Amino acid sequence: MIDHRPHLLPKVRSDLIMSSMRHYPCTLRIASFIPGHQCAHQSTVVGVHLPVLGKGMSTKGTDLAVVAGCKHCHDLVDGVDKRIHWLAENYPAAYHMRLLQALVETQAMLTRDNVLDVLDGELI
């Protein structure tokens, strides 16, 4: 049996990464998957920790798995908005693909803004 204790996994914490999110648009854009629903105003965008290894009861995942998300999308990812179950059941591939795309998009913006430094990296 695997001993899974998320609080013991190595995690990156960065105030700069988290504070940078409020300047970005929502990269999640999953609220619009639900009929009649859409992203909240950009003023509600914060860093949203994706549901990855290391996230658990009373512990967040690494700040390297953070995306820019509006209030509506954040509520869906965190399960506050229970329609996440409808979304995950009806569009599982689209939901998970959107999480991955949001991560890549957010990391590109963080790299562009010199928040993340990719050694020998070049933005094209």
Sequence and secondary structure as in RCSB ss.txt:
>XXXX:A:sequence
MIDHRPHLLPKVRSDLIMSSMRHYPCTLRIASFIPGHQCAHQSTVVGVHLPVLGKGMSTKGTDLAVVAGCKHCHD
LVDGVDKRIHWLAENYPAAYHMRLLQALVETQAMLTRDNVLDVLDGELI
>XXXX:A:secstr
     GGGS     HHHHHHGGGS  S   GGGSTT     GGG EEEE S TT BTTB   GGGEEEE HHHHH
HHTTSSTTHHHHHHH HHHHHHHHHHHHHHHHHHHHHTTSS  TT    
